[in-house]
Amino acid sequence: MDINYDLGVLNGRAFTPTGHKTIDIWIKDGRIAALGGSHRAEEKINAKGMLILPGAIDAHVHFRDPGPTHKEDWSSGSLSAAAGGVTTVFDQPNTDPRTVDAGSFELKLELARHRSVVDFCINGGPKNPGNIEELVCAGAAAIGEIFTYEHSDRRLQEILAEVRDAGALPTIHAEDGQIIREKMGHLKNMHEPDVYSQARTPLAEGAAIEKVLAWSDRLHICHLSTALGLELVREAKAGGKKVSAEVAPHHLLFNVKDYRKQGTFLKMNPPLRGQADNDALWAGLRDGTIDILASDHAPHLPEEKRDDIWEAPAGVPGVETMLPLMLMAVKKNLIGLERLVDALAAKPAKIFQLASKGSIEMGKDADLVIVDTKSVREIRADRLHSRADWTPYEGREGIFPQMTLVRGTVVYDGDLEVRPGFGRFLGNAKGFMRTGTKSEV
């Protein structure tokens, strides 16, 4: 029987699990219902000459909502995501209040349900013993990022045990607090921006990764920044540990030399490293030791970032520029398109158990990004959508999506095409979080 589909995306070059091919995509009820063939549809999009990618999954954003929403909220952050080809985000728990119990989780969830234009997950954070199971039952996608420098070694071991017992995935911000405090004690009277990288050394990242690997058999390392950390992850994987890792574009594209031009605007945690670390991280991303890309989108206003290096807040915006920058990296042969799609869609969906996301194949959500690879444009803050109102990538080149679809609906095509609240909470989709079944990484 001939099916009347809701939408046909026609004549594009789609990146599917079985190859890169020119094929028509037929969508019904928000899902990919057919690939190829001659069918009817209520609406059609002619994607001739365009590249069609699965929507990017950004497993690490800070949308500041609830809390300091003058920097970002779910509306502005999710619009920024959609404009950059990100169709699913994972918001981190360090909002105000922190997302550390059922009450704070429900508060954030209610805000996101009314404001987000892309699909979303919400992470929970550790507080007192016993809150992890509460967060898992509320629908937390993972526990973290867990800031290792905020906890004693004993408490960190307790947290990891609690997360394990709840059947959840711990996501780790790996910097050792004792090493940082010792270094800062010697450097606190220095104020050049690069002193910040001296205070939070590669050894701090390495020590923290060594500890959590010794205390947990299954975890995810956030925003890997050093060659040392990369090697520890590589060794752990070779030894059979279920460990995954992410890298942010800013740790690939900037290093300590860039403080000279942008100063405190490039303050972030973990901080910028050296060129050798850049090179190692690119290699680790290419060979799959680093599983995924994530933006660590952490917006602050320009007037805040201009403060002294010890007082300026840490973090840079990046959810909207991640895919455009990485498509330029493909153009420059820094990474292959297949590995990029794996790192931005397929692998995050696998790690975080998003069964309906991550690829262009039948039965999956029709999360699609339509790209003209010839349309290269300069990145400018006044064209972006974050409330941060600046970007560390000002003047660099990017390939931005022509159109972003979430579940078969165009959410962005140069303008926002849906109402806030279109985005769907994915917490209930992860049955493993309820049953305790372990995720595979």
C-alpha positions as CSV (number, residue, x, y, z in Angstrom):
1,M,0.0,0.0,0.0
2,D,1.3,3.4,-0.9
3,I,2.0,5.6,2.1
4,N,1.5,9.3,2.1
5,Y,4.5,10.6,4.0
6,D,4.6,13.9,5.9
7,L,7.8,15.1,4.4
8,G,10.3,14.1,1.7
9,V,13.9,15.5,1.8
10,L,14.9,14.9,-1.8
11,N,18.0,14.8,-4.0
12,G,20.5,15.3,-1.2
13,R,23.7,13.4,-0.4
14,A,22.9,11.7,2.9
15,F,25.5,10.3,5.2
16,T,24.0,7.0,6.3
17,P,25.4,4.0,8.2
18,T,25.7,2.1,4.9
19,G,27.5,4.9,3.0
20,H,27.4,8.4,1.7
21,K,24.8,8.4,-1.1
22,T,22.3,10.5,-3.0
23,I,19.0,9.3,-1.7
24,D,15.5,10.6,-0.8
25,I,14.5,10.6,2.8
26,W,10.8,10.0,3.6
27,I,9.5,11.1,7.0
28,K,6.4,10.0,8.9
29,D,5.4,11.0,12.4
30,G,8.8,12.5,13.1
31,R,10.8,9.4,12.1
32,I,12.6,8.3,9.0
33,A,10.1,5.9,7.4
34,A,11.8,5.1,4.1
35,L,15.1,5.7,2.4
36,G,14.9,5.9,-1.4
37,G,12.0,4.9,-3.7
38,S,9.3,7.0,-5.3
39,H,6.7,8.2,-2.8
40,R,4.2,10.9,-2.1
41,A,4.6,13.5,0.7
42,E,2.5,16.4,2.0
43,E,5.6,18.6,1.9
44,K,9.0,18.3,0.1
45,I,12.4,19.9,0.6
46,N,14.7,19.9,-2.4
47,A,18.2,19.3,-1.0
48,K,19.9,19.0,-4.4
49,G,23.6,19.7,-4.1
50,M,23.4,19.6,-0.3
51,L,25.0,17.3,2.2
52,I,22.6,15.8,4.7
53,L,24.0,14.8,8.1
54,P,22.4,13.4,11.2
55,G,21.7,16.1,13.8
56,A,24.6,16.7,16.2
57,I,24.3,15.6,19.8
58,D,26.1,18.0,22.1
59,A,26.7,16.1,25.4
60,H,28.0,19.1,27.3
61,V,26.3,22.5,27.5
62,H,25.7,25.0,30.3
63,F,22.5,26.9,29.5
64,R,22.5,28.8,32.9
65,D,18.8,28.2,33.4
66,P,17.7,28.4,36.2
67,G,20.2,30.9,37.4
68,P,22.0,33.7,35.7
69,T,19.8,33.8,32.6
70,H,21.2,37.2,31.5
71,K,24.0,35.0,30.1
72,E,21.8,32.3,28.6
73,D,18.5,30.5,29.0
74,W,16.9,27.5,27.4
75,S,15.3,29.6,24.7
76,S,18.5,31.4,23.6
77,G,20.8,28.4,24.1
78,S,18.6,26.0,22.2
79,L,18.1,28.4,19.4
80,S,21.9,28.8,19.2
81,A,22.2,25.0,19.1
82,A,19.6,24.6,16.3
83,A,21.3,27.3,14.2
84,G,24.6,25.4,14.6
85,G,23.1,22.0,13.6
86,V,22.8,20.6,17.1
87,T,19.5,18.8,17.6
88,T,20.0,17.3,21.1
89,V,21.8,18.8,24.1
90,F,22.8,17.6,27.6
91,D,22.6,20.4,30.1
92,Q,25.0,20.2,33.1
93,P,23.9,20.5,36.7
94,N,25.9,23.5,37.9
95,T,23.0,26.0,37.5
96,D,21.4,28.0,40.4
97,P,20.1,26.0,42.1
98,R,22.3,23.1,41.2
99,T,20.5,20.1,39.8
100,V,21.2,17.8,42.7
101,D,17.8,16.4,43.8
102,A,14.4,15.7,42.5
103,G,13.1,19.2,43.3
104,S,15.9,21.0,41.4
105,F,15.6,18.5,38.6
106,E,11.9,19.1,38.1
107,L,12.5,22.9,38.2
108,K,15.0,22.7,35.4
109,L,12.8,20.2,33.5
110,E,9.8,22.5,33.6
111,L,11.8,25.4,32.3
112,A,13.3,23.3,29.5
113,R,9.9,21.9,28.5
114,H,8.6,25.4,28.0
115,R,11.6,26.9,26.3
116,S,13.8,24.5,24.4
117,V,13.5,24.2,20.6
118,V,15.7,21.2,20.4
119,D,15.5,17.8,22.2
120,F,17.3,17.6,25.5
121,C,18.7,15.6,28.4
122,I,19.5,16.8,31.9
123,N,22.4,15.6,34.0
124,G,22.3,15.5,37.7
125,G,25.1,16.3,40.2
126,P,26.3,14.7,43.4
127,K,25.4,16.3,46.7
128,N,24.8,14.2,49.8
129,P,24.9,10.4,50.0
130,G,21.7,9.0,48.6
131,N,20.8,11.6,46.1
132,I,22.1,9.8,43.0
133,E,19.2,7.2,43.0
134,E,16.7,10.1,43.4
135,L,18.2,11.8,40.3
136,V,18.2,8.6,38.3
137,C,14.5,8.1,39.1
138,A,13.8,11.7,38.0
139,G,15.3,11.0,34.6
140,A,18.9,12.2,34.8
141,A,20.8,11.2,31.7
142,A,24.1,10.9,33.6
143,I,25.7,12.1,36.8
144,G,28.0,14.9,36.3
145,E,30.0,16.7,35.2
146,I,31.5,15.7,38.5
147,F,34.1,18.3,39.4
148,T,36.9,16.2,41.0
149,Y,38.6,19.3,42.5
150,E,35.5,20.0,44.6
151,H,35.7,16.7,46.5
152,S,38.2,14.9,48.7
153,D,39.5,11.6,47.4
154,R,37.4,9.7,49.9
155,R,34.2,11.6,48.9
156,L,35.0,11.1,45.2
157,Q,35.2,7.4,45.7
158,E,31.9,7.4,47.6
159,I,30.2,9.3,44.7
160,L,31.5,6.9,42.1
161,A,30.3,4.0,44.1
162,E,26.8,5.6,44.5
163,V,26.7,6.2,40.7
164,R,27.7,2.7,40.0
165,D,25.1,1.2,42.4
166,A,22.4,3.4,40.7
167,G,23.3,2.0,37.3
168,A,24.2,5.5,36.0
169,L,27.1,6.8,34.0
170,P,29.5,9.2,35.8
171,T,30.9,12.1,33.7
172,I,34.1,13.5,35.0
173,H,35.7,16.9,35.0
174,A,39.2,15.7,35.7
175,E,41.4,18.2,37.6
176,D,43.1,17.3,40.9
177,G,42.2,19.9,43.5
178,Q,45.3,19.5,45.7
179,I,47.7,20.1,42.7
180,I,45.7,23.1,41.7
181,R,45.7,24.6,45.2
182,E,49.5,24.1,45.6
183,K,50.2,25.7,42.2
184,M,47.9,28.6,42.8
185,G,49.5,29.4,46.1
186,H,52.8,30.1,44.3
187,L,51.2,32.0,41.4
188,K,48.5,34.1,43.0
189,N,50.4,37.4,42.8
190,M,50.9,37.0,39.0
191,H,48.2,38.3,36.7
192,E,49.2,37.6,33.1
193,P,46.5,35.4,31.6
194,D,48.8,32.5,30.8
195,V,49.4,32.0,34.5
196,Y,46.0,30.3,34.7
197,S,47.3,27.4,32.6
198,Q,50.4,27.2,34.8
199,A,48.1,26.9,37.9
200,R,46.0,24.1,36.4
201,T,48.8,21.9,34.9
202,P,48.5,18.8,32.7
203,L,49.6,16.9,35.8
204,A,46.4,18.0,37.5
205,E,44.3,16.4,34.7
206,G,46.5,13.3,34.6
207,A,46.3,12.7,38.4
208,A,42.5,13.1,38.5
209,I,42.1,10.7,35.5
210,E,44.3,8.1,37.2
211,K,42.3,8.3,40.3
212,V,38.9,7.9,38.8
213,L,40.1,5.1,36.5
214,A,41.3,3.3,39.6
215,W,38.0,3.7,41.4
216,S,35.5,3.1,38.6
217,D,35.2,0.5,35.8
218,R,32.8,2.7,33.7
219,L,33.0,6.4,33.2
220,H,33.1,9.3,30.7
221,I,35.9,11.9,30.8
222,C,34.7,15.4,29.9
223,H,36.7,17.9,27.8
224,L,40.0,16.1,27.6
225,S,42.8,18.7,27.2
226,T,46.2,17.1,27.4
227,A,48.4,14.5,25.7
228,L,48.9,13.0,29.2
229,G,45.2,12.6,29.8
230,L,44.8,11.1,26.3
231,E,47.4,8.5,26.9
232,L,45.8,7.5,30.2
233,V,42.5,7.0,28.4
234,R,44.2,5.1,25.6
235,E,45.8,2.7,28.1
236,A,42.6,2.2,30.1
237,K,40.7,1.3,26.9
238,A,43.5,-1.2,25.9
239,G,43.1,-2.7,29.4
240,G,39.4,-3.3,29.0
241,K,38.0,-0.4,30.9
242,K,34.6,1.0,29.8
243,V,35.8,4.5,29.5
244,S,34.8,7.2,26.9
245,A,36.1,10.7,26.4
246,E,35.2,13.9,24.8
247,V,37.1,16.9,23.4
248,A,35.9,20.5,23.0
249,P,36.7,22.5,19.8
250,H,38.5,25.1,21.9
251,H,41.1,22.6,23.1
252,L,41.7,21.6,19.5
253,L,41.9,25.1,18.0
254,F,43.5,27.3,20.7
255,N,46.6,27.0,22.9
256,V,48.5,29.1,25.4
257,K,49.9,31.4,22.6
258,D,46.3,32.6,22.0
259,Y,46.2,34.4,25.4
260,R,48.3,37.1,23.7
261,K,45.4,38.1,21.5
262,Q,42.3,37.3,23.6
263,G,43.6,37.3,27.2
264,T,41.0,36.4,29.9
265,F,38.3,35.8,27.3
266,L,40.1,32.4,26.8
267,K,39.9,31.5,30.5
268,M,38.3,28.1,30.8
269,N,38.4,24.9,32.9
270,P,40.5,22.9,32.1
271,P,42.7,25.7,30.7
272,L,44.5,26.0,27.4
273,R,47.5,23.9,26.8
274,G,50.4,23.8,24.4
275,Q,50.6,23.0,20.6
276,A,51.8,19.5,21.4
277,D,48.6,18.9,23.3
278,N,46.6,20.3,20.3
279,D,48.3,17.9,18.0
280,A,47.8,14.9,20.3
281,L,44.1,15.6,20.8
282,W,43.6,15.9,17.0
283,A,45.3,12.5,16.6
284,G,43.2,11.0,19.4
285,L,40.0,12.3,17.9
286,R,40.9,10.9,14.4
287,D,41.8,7.5,15.7
288,G,38.8,7.2,18.0
289,T,40.5,7.2,21.3
290,I,38.6,10.4,21.9
291,D,35.0,9.2,21.3
292,I,33.1,12.4,20.9
293,L,33.1,16.1,20.3
294,A,31.2,18.3,22.8
295,S,31.2,22.1,22.9
296,D,31.3,22.7,26.7
297,H,29.2,25.8,25.8
298,A,29.7,28.0,28.9
299,P,28.6,31.6,28.2
300,H,29.5,34.7,30.1
301,L,29.1,38.3,29.2
302,P,32.0,40.3,27.7
303,E,32.2,42.7,30.7
304,E,32.6,39.6,33.0
305,K,35.3,38.1,30.9
306,R,37.4,41.4,30.9
307,D,38.1,41.0,34.6
308,D,41.5,40.0,36.2
309,I,42.5,36.4,35.3
310,W,41.8,35.2,38.8
311,E,38.4,36.9,38.9
312,A,37.0,36.4,35.4
313,P,34.6,33.5,35.1
314,A,35.8,30.4,33.2
315,G,34.2,29.3,30.0
316,V,33.5,30.2,26.4
317,P,30.4,29.9,24.2
318,G,30.5,27.2,21.5
319,V,27.3,25.2,20.8
320,E,26.5,27.1,17.6
321,T,30.0,27.1,16.2
322,M,31.0,23.5,16.9
323,L,29.7,21.8,13.8
324,P,30.6,24.7,11.5
325,L,34.2,24.7,12.7
326,M,34.5,21.0,12.4
327,L,33.1,21.0,8.9
328,M,35.9,23.4,8.0
329,A,38.3,21.0,9.7
330,V,37.0,18.3,7.3
331,K,37.6,20.7,4.4
332,K,41.2,21.2,5.6
333,N,41.7,17.4,5.9
334,L,42.2,17.6,9.7
335,I,39.5,15.0,10.2
336,G,37.4,12.8,7.9
337,L,33.7,13.3,7.5
338,E,32.9,9.7,8.6
339,R,34.8,10.2,11.9
340,L,33.2,13.6,12.4
341,V,29.7,12.2,12.0
342,D,30.6,9.3,14.4
343,A,32.0,11.8,17.0
344,L,29.0,14.2,16.8
345,A,26.1,11.8,16.3
346,A,26.5,8.1,16.3
347,K,28.9,7.7,19.2
348,P,27.2,10.1,21.6
349,A,23.9,8.3,20.9
350,K,25.5,5.0,21.8
351,I,27.3,6.2,24.9
352,F,24.3,7.9,26.4
353,Q,21.8,5.3,25.2
354,L,19.7,7.5,22.8
355,A,18.3,4.7,20.7
356,S,16.2,6.9,18.4
357,K,19.1,9.3,17.7
358,G,22.5,9.5,16.0
359,S,22.1,8.3,12.4
360,I,20.1,8.5,9.2
361,E,18.3,5.2,9.0
362,M,14.8,3.8,9.1
363,G,13.1,4.1,12.4
364,K,15.3,6.8,13.8
365,D,14.1,10.3,14.6
366,A,14.4,12.5,11.6
367,D,17.0,14.8,13.1
368,L,18.7,16.2,10.0
369,V,21.2,18.9,9.2
370,I,21.2,20.2,5.6
371,V,24.6,21.7,4.6
372,D,26.0,23.5,1.6
373,T,29.6,22.6,1.9
374,K,30.6,25.4,-0.5
375,S,28.9,28.0,1.7
376,V,31.8,29.1,3.9
377,R,31.3,32.2,5.9
378,E,33.1,34.3,8.5
379,I,32.0,33.7,12.1
380,R,30.8,36.9,13.7
381,A,29.2,37.3,17.1
382,D,26.5,39.6,15.7
383,R,25.2,36.7,13.6
384,L,25.1,34.2,16.5
385,H,22.2,33.6,18.9
386,S,23.8,33.1,22.3
387,R,23.2,35.8,24.9
388,A,26.9,35.8,25.6
389,D,27.2,38.3,22.6
390,W,30.7,37.3,21.7
391,T,32.7,34.3,20.4
392,P,36.3,33.3,20.7
393,Y,36.1,32.3,17.0
394,E,35.4,35.8,15.7
395,G,36.8,36.1,12.2
396,R,37.3,32.4,11.7
397,E,35.6,30.5,8.9
398,G,32.7,28.0,9.4
399,I,30.2,26.1,7.3
400,F,26.8,26.7,8.9
401,P,23.7,24.6,8.2
402,Q,21.2,25.8,5.7
403,M,18.5,24.0,7.6
404,T,18.1,22.0,10.8
405,L,15.3,19.5,11.4
406,V,14.3,18.0,14.7
407,R,12.0,14.9,14.4
408,G,11.1,15.9,10.8
409,T,10.2,19.5,11.6
410,V,12.3,22.4,10.3
411,V,13.3,24.3,13.5
412,Y,15.8,26.6,11.9
413,D,16.4,27.8,8.3
414,G,17.9,31.2,8.9
415,D,15.0,32.0,11.2
416,L,13.4,30.1,14.1
417,E,10.5,28.1,12.7
418,V,9.0,26.6,15.8
419,R,7.8,27.9,19.1
420,P,9.8,27.6,22.3
421,G,8.9,24.3,23.9
422,F,9.1,22.2,20.7
423,G,12.0,20.3,22.1
424,R,11.3,17.0,23.8
425,F,12.8,15.7,27.1
426,L,14.6,12.4,26.4
427,G,15.0,11.2,30.0
428,N,12.1,8.7,29.9
429,A,13.6,7.2,26.7
430,K,16.6,5.8,28.6
431,G,15.1,2.7,30.2
432,F,18.6,1.6,31.4
433,M,18.5,4.5,33.8
434,R,15.4,3.0,35.4
435,T,16.3,-0.6,35.3
436,G,20.0,-0.4,36.1
437,T,21.1,-2.1,32.9
438,K,24.6,-0.9,32.1
439,S,25.4,1.3,29.1
440,E,28.0,0.2,26.7
441,V,30.8,2.6,25.7
